[in-house]
Amino acid sequence: MDERSSKLILVPILAVLFVMIGYQYICPAGSNSCHFKSGERFRGVSLLSSAYQDGDDFYRDPDLDDDGPQKLPSKFNFTERDLDRHVEFNIKGDDVIVFLHIQKTGGTTFGRHLVRNIRLEQPCDCKAGQKKCICHRPGKEESWLFSRFSTGWTCGLHADWTELTNCVPVVMDKKEAQRNKR
């Protein structure tokens, strides 16, 4: 084979591969977002996957009734029950919110909102130019929030779950012991 004929064969093969890869990117297997004709849905058949069955709804919460309006499938695998949880938090009691900061997830912004923008009976006291705020319970000298904006990096820079689990009780006990000495 000469060089010209090999290029003639290579160009259509590369074009077909490009179209196949592009199609799988735009219409991934298992999605029902691609339509060929009006009313006909793509069944999700590809070289790498089995056929998508209409009964396989990975985003459906089996505990919810089908009586409500049709919802778009979520990008995340959270059920309605996961997202609609009610947690009791007693700011006047002994409850403490421990904020686990995860890098590059908007945690800094959320942490600032916790100390600056929440409407409370006794809001956090944030001084200009200081990163730490004082977040006391109403009528008490103890903190209801354990975060970098209320206590600083007491458990280390970007402490993970394990470090916080071991560190927070020790730090809170030390603060309580200091209060009791006064």
C-alpha positions as CSV (number, residue, x, y, z in Angstrom):
1,M,0.0,0.0,0.0
2,D,1.3,3.4,-0.8
3,E,1.1,6.4,1.5
4,R,-1.9,8.0,-0.2
5,S,-4.2,5.0,0.0
6,S,-3.4,4.5,3.7
7,K,-4.4,8.1,4.4
8,L,-7.6,7.6,2.5
9,I,-8.5,4.6,4.8
10,L,-7.3,6.3,7.9
11,V,-9.4,9.5,7.5
12,P,-12.8,7.8,7.4
13,I,-11.8,5.5,10.3
14,L,-10.8,8.5,12.4
15,A,-13.9,10.3,11.5
16,V,-16.1,7.4,12.5
17,L,-14.3,7.1,15.9
18,F,-14.6,10.8,16.4
19,V,-18.4,10.7,15.8
20,M,-18.8,7.6,18.1
21,I,-16.8,9.2,20.9
22,G,-18.7,12.5,20.5
23,Y,-22.0,10.8,20.5
24,Q,-21.2,8.8,23.7
25,Y,-20.2,12.1,25.3
26,I,-23.4,13.9,24.4
27,C,-25.7,11.0,24.8
28,P,-24.2,8.6,27.4
29,A,-25.5,5.1,27.7
30,G,-28.4,4.8,29.9
31,S,-29.6,8.4,29.5
32,N,-33.0,9.1,28.1
33,S,-32.1,12.6,26.9
34,C,-31.4,11.7,23.3
35,H,-34.2,11.5,20.8
36,F,-34.0,10.2,17.2
37,K,-37.5,10.8,16.0
38,S,-40.3,12.6,17.7
39,G,-41.5,10.4,20.6
40,E,-38.8,7.7,20.1
41,R,-36.3,7.5,22.9
42,F,-32.7,6.2,22.7
43,R,-32.5,2.8,24.5
44,G,-28.9,3.3,25.6
45,V,-27.3,0.5,23.6
46,S,-23.6,0.9,23.1
47,L,-20.7,-1.4,22.5
48,L,-19.8,-1.4,26.2
49,S,-23.2,-1.6,27.9
50,S,-26.3,-3.7,27.9
51,A,-29.7,-2.2,26.8
52,Y,-31.3,0.3,29.2
53,Q,-34.5,-1.0,30.5
54,D,-37.5,1.3,31.2
55,G,-37.9,-0.3,34.6
56,D,-34.3,0.6,35.7
57,D,-34.7,4.1,37.2
58,F,-31.6,4.7,39.2
59,Y,-32.7,8.1,40.5
60,R,-36.2,7.0,41.7
61,D,-36.9,6.9,45.4
62,P,-39.0,3.7,45.9
63,D,-40.6,5.2,49.1
64,L,-42.2,8.1,47.3
65,D,-45.5,7.8,45.5
66,D,-45.8,8.3,41.8
67,D,-48.9,10.6,42.2
68,G,-46.9,13.9,42.1
69,P,-45.7,15.8,39.1
70,Q,-42.9,14.3,37.1
71,K,-39.5,15.5,38.2
72,L,-36.3,15.6,36.3
73,P,-33.7,13.0,37.4
74,S,-31.2,14.4,39.9
75,K,-27.5,14.5,39.2
76,F,-26.9,13.3,42.7
77,N,-28.1,10.1,44.3
78,F,-29.9,11.8,47.3
79,T,-33.4,10.7,48.0
80,E,-36.1,13.1,49.1
81,R,-35.9,11.7,52.6
82,D,-32.1,12.4,52.7
83,L,-32.6,16.0,51.7
84,D,-35.7,16.7,53.9
85,R,-34.3,15.8,57.3
86,H,-35.1,17.8,60.3
87,V,-32.5,17.9,63.0
88,E,-33.1,19.4,66.4
89,F,-30.4,21.8,67.5
90,N,-30.7,23.4,71.0
91,I,-28.5,26.5,71.0
92,K,-29.4,27.2,74.6
93,G,-28.5,23.7,75.7
94,D,-25.3,21.8,75.2
95,D,-25.4,21.2,71.4
96,V,-22.4,22.2,69.3
97,I,-22.2,22.4,65.6
98,V,-18.8,21.1,64.4
99,F,-18.1,22.4,60.9
100,L,-15.9,20.0,58.8
101,H,-14.2,22.2,56.2
102,I,-13.4,20.3,53.0
103,Q,-11.1,22.2,50.6
104,K,-12.4,23.5,47.3
105,T,-16.1,22.9,48.1
106,G,-17.2,26.4,49.1
107,G,-16.5,25.6,52.7
108,T,-14.8,29.0,53.4
109,T,-17.8,30.9,52.1
110,F,-20.2,28.7,54.0
111,G,-18.1,29.0,57.2
112,R,-18.3,32.8,56.9
113,H,-22.0,32.6,56.5
114,L,-22.3,30.6,59.7
115,V,-20.7,33.3,61.8
116,R,-21.9,36.5,59.9
117,N,-25.3,35.9,58.3
118,I,-27.4,33.7,60.5
119,R,-30.2,35.5,62.4
120,L,-29.9,34.4,66.0
121,E,-31.1,35.6,69.3
122,Q,-27.4,36.4,70.1
123,P,-25.5,36.7,66.8
124,C,-21.8,36.0,66.6
125,D,-19.6,39.0,67.5
126,C,-17.2,39.6,64.5
127,K,-14.7,42.4,64.9
128,A,-13.4,44.2,61.8
129,G,-10.0,42.9,60.7
130,Q,-10.2,39.7,62.7
131,K,-11.0,36.3,61.1
132,K,-12.3,34.7,64.3
133,C,-15.7,35.6,65.7
134,I,-17.1,35.0,69.2
135,C,-20.2,32.8,68.9
136,H,-21.7,32.5,72.5
137,R,-24.9,30.9,73.4
138,P,-27.7,33.3,74.5
139,G,-26.9,34.2,78.2
140,K,-23.9,32.0,78.4
141,E,-20.1,32.3,77.9
142,E,-19.8,29.1,75.9
143,S,-19.6,28.6,72.2
144,W,-22.3,26.8,70.1
145,L,-20.0,26.6,66.9
146,F,-16.7,24.8,66.4
147,S,-15.2,26.1,63.1
148,R,-12.2,27.9,61.9
149,F,-14.1,31.2,62.1
150,S,-15.1,30.7,65.7
151,T,-12.3,28.7,67.3
152,G,-9.5,29.0,64.7
153,W,-7.6,26.0,63.4
154,T,-7.5,24.4,66.9
155,C,-7.4,20.9,65.5
156,G,-4.9,21.6,62.8
157,L,-5.1,23.0,59.2
158,H,-7.9,21.4,57.3
159,A,-8.5,18.7,59.9
160,D,-10.4,15.7,58.6
161,W,-13.2,13.7,60.2
162,T,-10.9,11.5,62.2
163,E,-8.8,14.4,63.6
164,L,-12.0,16.4,64.5
165,T,-13.5,13.4,66.2
166,N,-10.5,13.0,68.4
167,C,-9.8,16.7,68.9
168,V,-13.1,18.5,69.4
169,P,-14.1,16.8,72.8
170,V,-10.6,17.5,74.2
171,V,-10.7,21.2,73.1
172,M,-14.3,21.6,74.4
173,D,-13.4,20.0,77.7
174,K,-10.3,22.3,78.1
175,K,-12.5,25.4,77.4
176,E,-15.1,24.2,80.0
177,A,-12.3,23.6,82.6
178,Q,-11.0,27.1,82.0
179,R,-14.5,28.6,82.5
180,N,-15.0,26.6,85.7
181,K,-11.6,27.9,87.1
182,R,-12.9,31.5,86.9
